[in-house]
Amino acid sequence: MIDKPVELFLDELASKAPTPGGGSAAAIMGAMGAALVSMVCNLTVGKKGYESVEDEMQRLLTDAESVRARMADLVRADMAVFDQVMAAYRMPKDTDEDKQRRAAGIQAALRAATEVPLDCARLCAQVIRLSRVAADHGNRNVISDAGAAVMAAHAALKCAALNVYINVGSLKDEAFARSSVEQLETLLAECEPASEQIFRDVKERL
Amino acid sequence: MIDKPVELFLDELASKAPTPGGGSAAAIMGAMGAALVSMVCNLTVGKKGYESVEDEMQRLLTDAESVRARMADLVRADMAVFDQVMAAYRMPKDTDEDKQRRAAGIQAALRAATEVPLDCARLCAQVIRLSRVAADHGNRNVISDAGAAVMAAHAALKCAALNVYINVGSLKDEAFARSSVEQLETLLAECEPASEQIFRDVKERL
């Protein structure tokens, strides 16, 4: 999906095909956030007046590019786990043995379909933390791109959250479901005020 | 840009090239929001149990696809106006006549660079209104995609807002600058609570 032209990705997102959907859109928005952090770094490193933050910006760039690569993997993973869930629901249910195998298949698929958006949510929180550094120490001329980064990552986090909530609802492993929701809500509680603060700070310094 | 593979778009967003930047990212996020509204429509039209909203969903689809096409145009326009601003700043300034022509060129370019993100912000507000309908009347099985749509559009609106704020700061036409900021802030004030409400409603109905 990530190899396809942007316009074709958007056409497929809009279509009645079940994938790509909101989960893939979340991972791409998260990747856009990471890319915007990288852009700020790339326009700060080597710029006169920013010598004192050069090393910090190089490290920030490495981190942002690593997150971006992992987000790209999650676009593929999101579609794969969705297909896995659909395939599990289509398993035969004629005999008791069939039914047991199908139920186990569904649970395994739903577990994977919870872990992928939760991973996406963790990476989004990471992009938000990286945006803070880009906004504070990056090239002031492109500080709006740090503001765009944080908005993209926060939207991606909330889209990923919806996909976690959907899937935990059908999980039989209540401890795993509860732990997933707790982890997610910790990220949401941390990132909501942090994102707003970064956006306000960027706006004030424009 | 929109004809390029997603991965290449992300590479160019991350690079030190000044375009694409946050403005193009905003238009693509807005287009993703519109595409997700269309996806909900496409998975509602023709579905059993949704006959009573069929006409409404067809109209919603037409509106969402129209907004999506206009967002795609804004990706191109964002890059064009950025280049126009850069070209204006590079105009000769040797004679008084040069300086006058350059100053006029810069002002015309900044005006265009204000109008493009303001158009993007208006379209984002439109996507948020369309998401409300998708969330309320679309196929309940894909309601999370309506939630993803509203988050993408709201993030895009805030990214577009930053680009309006940057450019109005250098505008000499104060009436135009003031009017642009007023229009923008009306959209922001309307869309912030509306987006939060749609997200909460979707989350509750998952």
Chai-1 contact restraints between the chains, C-beta under 6 A:
chainA,res_idxA,chainB,res_idxB,connection_type,confidence,min_distance_angstrom,max_distance_angstrom,comment,restraint_id
A,I2,B,V6,contact,1.0,0.0,6.0,A-B,restraint_1
A,I2,B,E7,contact,1.0,0.0,6.0,A-B,restraint_2
A,D3,B,P5,contact,1.0,0.0,6.0,A-B,restraint_3
A,P5,B,D3,contact,1.0,0.0,6.0,A-B,restraint_4
A,P5,B,P5,contact,1.0,0.0,6.0,A-B,restraint_5
A,V6,B,I2,contact,1.0,0.0,6.0,A-B,restraint_6
A,V6,B,V6,contact,1.0,0.0,6.0,A-B,restraint_7
A,V6,B,F9,contact,1.0,0.0,6.0,A-B,restraint_8
A,E7,B,I2,contact,1.0,0.0,6.0,A-B,restraint_9
A,F9,B,V6,contact,1.0,0.0,6.0,A-B,restraint_10
A,L10,B,A31,contact,1.0,0.0,6.0,A-B,restraint_11
A,L10,B,A35,contact,1.0,0.0,6.0,A-B,restraint_12
A,L13,B,A35,contact,1.0,0.0,6.0,A-B,restraint_13
A,A14,B,A35,contact,1.0,0.0,6.0,A-B,restraint_14
A,A14,B,S38,contact,1.0,0.0,6.0,A-B,restraint_15
A,A14,B,M39,contact,1.0,0.0,6.0,A-B,restraint_16
A,K16,B,N42,contact,1.0,0.0,6.0,A-B,restraint_17
A,K16,B,L43,contact,1.0,0.0,6.0,A-B,restraint_18
A,G21,B,D145,contact,1.0,0.0,6.0,A-B,restraint_19
A,G22,B,S144,contact,1.0,0.0,6.0,A-B,restraint_20
A,G22,B,D145,contact,1.0,0.0,6.0,A-B,restraint_21
A,G22,B,A148,contact,1.0,0.0,6.0,A-B,restraint_22
A,A25,B,M32,contact,1.0,0.0,6.0,A-B,restraint_23
A,A25,B,A148,contact,1.0,0.0,6.0,A-B,restraint_24
A,A31,B,L10,contact,1.0,0.0,6.0,A-B,restraint_25
A,M32,B,A25,contact,1.0,0.0,6.0,A-B,restraint_26
A,A35,B,L10,contact,1.0,0.0,6.0,A-B,restraint_27
A,A35,B,L13,contact,1.0,0.0,6.0,A-B,restraint_28
A,A35,B,A14,contact,1.0,0.0,6.0,A-B,restraint_29
A,S38,B,A14,contact,1.0,0.0,6.0,A-B,restraint_30
A,M39,B,A14,contact,1.0,0.0,6.0,A-B,restraint_31
A,N42,B,K16,contact,1.0,0.0,6.0,A-B,restraint_32
A,L43,B,K16,contact,1.0,0.0,6.0,A-B,restraint_33
A,S144,B,G22,contact,1.0,0.0,6.0,A-B,restraint_34
A,S144,B,L162,contact,1.0,0.0,6.0,A-B,restraint_35
A,S144,B,I166,contact,1.0,0.0,6.0,A-B,restraint_36
A,D145,B,G21,contact,1.0,0.0,6.0,A-B,restraint_37
A,D145,B,G22,contact,1.0,0.0,6.0,A-B,restraint_38
A,G147,B,L162,contact,1.0,0.0,6.0,A-B,restraint_39
A,A148,B,G22,contact,1.0,0.0,6.0,A-B,restraint_40
A,A148,B,A25,contact,1.0,0.0,6.0,A-B,restraint_41
A,A148,B,C159,contact,1.0,0.0,6.0,A-B,restraint_42
A,M151,B,A155,contact,1.0,0.0,6.0,A-B,restraint_43
A,M151,B,K158,contact,1.0,0.0,6.0,A-B,restraint_44
A,M151,B,C159,contact,1.0,0.0,6.0,A-B,restraint_45
A,A152,B,A155,contact,1.0,0.0,6.0,A-B,restraint_46
A,A155,B,M151,contact,1.0,0.0,6.0,A-B,restraint_47
A,A155,B,A152,contact,1.0,0.0,6.0,A-B,restraint_48
A,A155,B,A155,contact,1.0,0.0,6.0,A-B,restraint_49
A,K158,B,M151,contact,1.0,0.0,6.0,A-B,restraint_50
A,C159,B,A148,contact,1.0,0.0,6.0,A-B,restraint_51
A,C159,B,M151,contact,1.0,0.0,6.0,A-B,restraint_52
A,L162,B,S144,contact,1.0,0.0,6.0,A-B,restraint_53
A,L162,B,G147,contact,1.0,0.0,6.0,A-B,restraint_54
A,Y165,B,L206,contact,1.0,0.0,6.0,A-B,restraint_55
A,I166,B,S144,contact,1.0,0.0,6.0,A-B,restraint_56
A,I166,B,L206,contact,1.0,0.0,6.0,A-B,restraint_57
A,L206,B,Y165,contact,1.0,0.0,6.0,A-B,restraint_58
A,L206,B,I166,contact,1.0,0.0,6.0,A-B,restraint_59
